[in-house]
């Protein structure tokens, strides 16, 4: 089973969310940090994919986010 999320699936997940909210990546449950999303690029051809570049770190992931993700004790 693939762990890839498609663009269609990501759009579907975000449909009910306020479009003016900032988007961050939650990275690494053992060292839970918040990362900003930078550029999005599309690569075509045999290994087609969309890549979201990381654009710096915001700090520690808030406890309520870790709880929603089931990452560590809160």
Residue frames relative to the residue before (quaternion, step in Angstrom):
aa qw qx qy qz dx dy dz
X 1.0000 0.0000 0.0000 0.0000 0.00 0.00 0.00
X 0.4245 -0.7225 0.4952 0.2291 3.57 -0.88 0.98
X 0.3195 -0.7310 0.5714 0.1923 3.53 -1.14 0.70
X 0.4438 0.7042 -0.4462 0.3288 3.57 1.29 0.04
X 0.2280 -0.7133 0.6457 0.1489 3.53 -1.16 0.76
X 0.3306 -0.7491 0.5380 0.2003 3.57 -0.81 0.96
X 0.6500 -0.4821 0.4019 0.4284 3.55 -1.28 0.30
X 0.6284 0.5404 -0.3324 0.4501 3.61 0.97 -0.84
X 0.6737 0.4889 -0.3002 0.4657 3.61 0.90 -0.89
X 0.6496 0.5134 -0.3165 0.4628 3.58 0.99 -0.81
X 0.6380 0.5116 -0.3195 0.4787 3.59 0.95 -0.84
X 0.6389 0.5284 -0.3204 0.4583 3.59 0.97 -0.88
X 0.6681 0.5058 -0.3006 0.4555 3.60 0.93 -0.90
X 0.7383 0.4299 -0.2245 0.4689 3.58 1.07 -0.72
X 0.4215 0.7523 -0.4431 0.2450 3.63 1.22 -0.20
X 0.7604 0.3892 -0.2153 0.4732 3.60 0.91 -0.81
X 0.5616 0.6170 -0.3719 0.4070 3.57 1.29 0.10
X 0.5897 -0.5637 0.4458 0.3685 3.57 -1.14 0.71
X 0.3781 -0.7714 0.4635 0.2170 3.63 -0.52 1.14
X 0.6539 0.5145 -0.3212 0.4521 3.62 1.23 -0.20
X 0.4863 0.6595 -0.4388 0.3688 3.61 1.27 0.02
X 0.4836 -0.6320 0.5002 0.3412 3.60 -1.10 0.57
X 0.2886 -0.7404 0.5824 0.1712 3.58 -1.21 0.55
X 0.0228 -0.7837 0.6206 -0.0113 3.56 -0.94 0.95
X 0.3785 -0.6768 0.5746 0.2617 3.53 -1.31 0.36
X 0.2518 -0.7174 0.6275 0.1677 3.55 -1.01 0.85
X 0.0819 -0.8375 0.5396 -0.0260 3.56 -0.51 1.22
X 0.8999 0.0658 -0.0366 0.4296 3.54 -1.22 0.78
X 0.2930 -0.7944 0.5078 0.1590 3.60 -0.19 1.24
X 0.6506 0.5162 -0.3262 0.4515 3.63 1.13 -0.49
X 0.7571 0.1186 -0.0753 0.6380 3.59 1.26 -0.40
X 0.0595 -0.8821 0.4659 0.0351 3.58 0.70 1.16
X 0.0633 0.8037 -0.5802 0.1162 3.52 -0.40 1.29
X 0.3792 -0.6803 0.5812 0.2359 3.53 -1.33 0.43
X 0.0602 -0.7980 0.5996 0.0068 3.57 -0.84 1.00
X 0.4309 -0.6795 0.5327 0.2624 3.55 -1.07 0.79
X 0.3770 -0.6935 0.5652 0.2399 3.56 -1.18 0.61
X 0.2416 -0.7712 0.5762 0.1219 3.53 -0.93 0.95
X 0.8396 -0.1286 0.1241 0.5129 3.54 -0.93 -0.94
X 0.2487 -0.7053 0.6410 0.1727 3.51 -1.30 0.52
X 0.0069 -0.7981 0.6023 -0.0151 3.57 -0.83 0.98
X 0.2737 -0.7421 0.5920 0.1547 3.54 -1.18 0.67
X 0.1522 -0.7563 0.6324 0.0710 3.54 -0.93 0.98
X 0.1584 -0.7948 0.5812 0.0733 3.58 -0.81 0.98
X 0.5500 0.5953 -0.4628 0.3592 3.54 -1.25 0.36
X 0.8308 -0.2311 0.1605 0.4801 3.55 -1.24 -0.48
X 0.7784 0.2577 -0.1367 0.5559 3.62 1.01 -0.79
X 0.0564 0.8450 -0.5277 0.0657 3.58 0.95 0.91
X 0.2239 0.7471 -0.5999 0.1785 3.53 -1.02 0.89
X 0.3399 -0.6633 0.6113 0.2663 3.51 -1.38 0.18
X 0.1391 -0.7881 0.5971 0.0537 3.56 -0.92 0.95
X 0.1923 -0.7464 0.6284 0.1045 3.54 -1.00 0.93
X 0.2953 -0.7747 0.5354 0.1610 3.57 -0.60 1.13
X 0.4309 -0.6560 0.5579 0.2695 3.54 -1.14 0.72
X 0.1172 -0.8227 0.5558 0.0222 3.58 -0.90 0.92
X 0.8013 -0.2487 0.1141 0.5321 3.55 0.86 0.93
X 0.4454 -0.6937 0.5191 0.2258 3.48 -1.33 0.41
X 0.3410 -0.7528 0.5370 0.1692 3.56 -1.03 0.88
X 0.6682 -0.4474 0.3311 0.4937 3.60 1.07 -0.60
X 0.7684 -0.3488 0.2765 0.4599 3.52 -1.31 -0.42
X 0.5130 -0.6386 0.4857 0.3051 3.56 -1.06 0.83
X 0.4886 -0.6798 0.4537 0.3055 3.64 -0.77 0.96
X 0.6229 -0.5814 0.3753 0.3648 3.61 -1.06 0.74
X 0.6553 0.5188 -0.3321 0.4373 3.62 0.95 -0.77
X 0.6234 0.5124 -0.3390 0.4836 3.60 1.13 -0.57
X 0.6396 0.5149 -0.3234 0.4703 3.59 0.95 -0.86
X 0.6360 0.5259 -0.3278 0.4598 3.59 1.02 -0.78
X 0.6625 0.5046 -0.3050 0.4621 3.62 0.91 -0.90
X 0.7122 0.4347 -0.2472 0.4926 3.58 1.10 -0.71
X 0.3711 -0.7305 0.4740 0.3224 3.60 1.33 -0.17
X 0.4047 0.6894 -0.4822 0.3584 3.55 0.99 0.94
X 0.8662 -0.1238 0.0409 0.4825 3.57 -0.52 1.22
X 0.6625 -0.4945 0.3952 0.4005 3.50 -1.40 0.06
X 0.2719 -0.7583 0.5739 0.1471 3.50 -1.12 0.73
